[in-house]
């Protein structure tokens, strides 16, 4: 029509997300093109909302730029404490009085109604801005302020304490011991400890408020809380989808086994654990320098495989602004090889096998290790390494080196659910138990349960098998201690090397630490032989195992921990950072089916299996990649075929089906990772190409023939990533 005005709307197209892809996440939800090129699948998203059209336009441009790349985007919502300036509220009670003195700047009081209104307003605006962008996948809450928070001491906070507990913080009194090493369930110090972390410090209410606002607009966005540390309690983060933390792995990457604490806190609620791998090392930890440094590629491999062996829904890494990538080859502080190792793991393991791994479960274990909050509160001897809930991990590491797989449980786990799922209970660093936990332990013993303890157990547990392992030396495994006979008097994430207090120590080398731990492992294994034996075993403590499962299929993850000094910082002898190849014989002690077929999944080849008494054994070669996944089937994988229609009309959908069968022509159980390649008539790859996971030997792909797709003959090629089976099919795209 003459004089009419055309309306032009810019449209941005992006690939349809594939199911069950493993998110490879940069701590904080950030990222840029460099990270995408080095294995990550996250992208930098909008921060806490700022008012203004110019800001809105900038955010939309960033989100539009991310969409075609098929990457996830992360938000940073308003957390309600550091993200609100309480001075804008005309009420002194809006300022948080529960912050330790060294904090700089004012922190908002999350219990104050005006703070809640401002927090909700900011998050509502943010969600209205991004709600229509499907690539927004995560909302990250950085709550490291927990390091600085005490119980809320504002008017509302003090009243909540009295109303909830029946007493005030200044009325805790002395510990109420009812027997040696046993406190009453109503011990005020213990009750206050639980209350402070679950309610009193205000994090729970602030996090819940943010999560509620995010999920009100988008229930599919994953809310991530970080960090979880200091204690071992359930129900600290209501409303969160993911509970996250990070763990430093000096002197030993096996400290990453702390993933078990997150699994313990998430198990009753169905939340997802995320043990982020921090690449950082404290100043002086691996080299006598006052600068932060990144770990090398060998330790990245071991820590990554430890997390991978627990069937994570997502992988997370942290670089920090102190050590930003990319670094350069030969860079002392920021080795480029570290980033290349993450890229290698992403391309060879996370992306191809992620759709399968995210659907697996950790196989049930019969051993539990108690991480006791009562012992954190009333510990007779203070911390030996890291935060309070890290104290069990030297002993847990010895168990893992002896190939004894164990769950972590809390006081509250035992109080609520008992110990019926377990045959063995390990009391490591448990010098104080609650009355209820102690009574449950005694009943556990009466029914024949085995109790293993260390020298710190004070409660009387008849028949407990005790070990006297000394792990106190491990704090001396540092470059400063080895080279300069000194170390920092107190380690925490806010350490300032130029002003931090130091103390004199005689250093211990990382090689001696490994030898000590291997000796403890051999001692434990020998004493428990015939009483508590591994279900999967090897002759080497330098190989770790964890078993995953789906249906009748088991997935054994073998981790290479054969490390030596590297060329970068090996001269300081504070960390065994170089990974060496390792060959071992794996023994499967318990296997109920009549036959076992084992597949090296990364090589996509069967392993030679032989009988070993009532079980089976096979040889495994571990490389510098850091680990292997071995699929254990009761029948041999035999055939695979692709079914599809002969022709698909543009604008319609058709199912491409992959079917796998065993050598008895029966359906498979479990999950099968597949690589699907769909090419058009010109040979170009379709967006439906990629990695998938079949369930019980069947995969259905809803293939959409787009209106602008090439006409003619299309090809489908399928590669089975377990045994190397292949299949092909053709179909025609028509108008």
Secondary structure as GFF3:
##gff-version 3
##sequence-region A 1 735
A	DSSP	beta_strand	23	26	.	.	.	ID=ss1
A	DSSP	alpha_helix	33	36	.	.	.	ID=ss2
A	DSSP	beta_strand	42	44	.	.	.	ID=ss3
A	DSSP	alpha_helix	53	67	.	.	.	ID=ss4
A	DSSP	beta_strand	72	75	.	.	.	ID=ss5
A	DSSP	three_ten_helix	86	88	.	.	.	ID=ss6
A	DSSP	three_ten_helix	92	94	.	.	.	ID=ss7
A	DSSP	alpha_helix	113	130	.	.	.	ID=ss8
A	DSSP	beta_strand	136	142	.	.	.	ID=ss9
A	DSSP	three_ten_helix	144	148	.	.	.	ID=ss10
A	DSSP	alpha_helix	155	165	.	.	.	ID=ss11
A	DSSP	three_ten_helix	169	171	.	.	.	ID=ss12
A	DSSP	beta_strand	177	179	.	.	.	ID=ss13
A	DSSP	beta_strand	182	183	.	.	.	ID=ss14
A	DSSP	alpha_helix	188	195	.	.	.	ID=ss15
A	DSSP	pi_helix	196	200	.	.	.	ID=ss16
A	DSSP	alpha_helix	203	217	.	.	.	ID=ss17
A	DSSP	beta_strand	222	226	.	.	.	ID=ss18
A	DSSP	beta_strand	242	246	.	.	.	ID=ss19
A	DSSP	three_ten_helix	253	258	.	.	.	ID=ss20
A	DSSP	alpha_helix	259	267	.	.	.	ID=ss21
A	DSSP	beta_strand	272	278	.	.	.	ID=ss22
A	DSSP	beta_strand	280	281	.	.	.	ID=ss23
A	DSSP	beta_strand	293	294	.	.	.	ID=ss24
A	DSSP	alpha_helix	297	308	.	.	.	ID=ss25
A	DSSP	beta_strand	314	318	.	.	.	ID=ss26
A	DSSP	three_ten_helix	321	323	.	.	.	ID=ss27
A	DSSP	alpha_helix	336	345	.	.	.	ID=ss28
A	DSSP	pi_helix	346	350	.	.	.	ID=ss29
A	DSSP	alpha_helix	351	357	.	.	.	ID=ss30
A	DSSP	beta_strand	361	362	.	.	.	ID=ss31
A	DSSP	beta_strand	367	371	.	.	.	ID=ss32
A	DSSP	alpha_helix	373	377	.	.	.	ID=ss33
A	DSSP	three_ten_helix	388	390	.	.	.	ID=ss34
A	DSSP	alpha_helix	393	401	.	.	.	ID=ss35
A	DSSP	beta_strand	407	410	.	.	.	ID=ss36
A	DSSP	alpha_helix	411	417	.	.	.	ID=ss37
A	DSSP	beta_strand	424	427	.	.	.	ID=ss38
A	DSSP	beta_strand	433	434	.	.	.	ID=ss39
A	DSSP	alpha_helix	435	446	.	.	.	ID=ss40
A	DSSP	beta_strand	450	454	.	.	.	ID=ss41
A	DSSP	beta_strand	465	467	.	.	.	ID=ss42
A	DSSP	three_ten_helix	472	476	.	.	.	ID=ss43
A	DSSP	alpha_helix	479	484	.	.	.	ID=ss44
A	DSSP	beta_strand	486	488	.	.	.	ID=ss45
A	DSSP	beta_strand	502	504	.	.	.	ID=ss46
A	DSSP	alpha_helix	510	528	.	.	.	ID=ss47
A	DSSP	beta_strand	536	537	.	.	.	ID=ss48
A	DSSP	beta_strand	543	550	.	.	.	ID=ss49
A	DSSP	beta_strand	553	560	.	.	.	ID=ss50
A	DSSP	beta_strand	563	564	.	.	.	ID=ss51
A	DSSP	three_ten_helix	570	572	.	.	.	ID=ss52
A	DSSP	beta_strand	578	579	.	.	.	ID=ss53
A	DSSP	beta_strand	582	588	.	.	.	ID=ss54
A	DSSP	beta_strand	597	600	.	.	.	ID=ss55
A	DSSP	beta_strand	605	606	.	.	.	ID=ss56
A	DSSP	beta_strand	610	612	.	.	.	ID=ss57
A	DSSP	beta_strand	615	622	.	.	.	ID=ss58
A	DSSP	beta_strand	627	633	.	.	.	ID=ss59
A	DSSP	beta_strand	637	643	.	.	.	ID=ss60
A	DSSP	beta_strand	647	649	.	.	.	ID=ss61
A	DSSP	beta_strand	653	662	.	.	.	ID=ss62
A	DSSP	beta_strand	671	679	.	.	.	ID=ss63
A	DSSP	beta_strand	690	695	.	.	.	ID=ss64
A	DSSP	beta_strand	698	704	.	.	.	ID=ss65
A	DSSP	beta_strand	712	720	.	.	.	ID=ss66
A	DSSP	beta_strand	726	734	.	.	.	ID=ss67
###
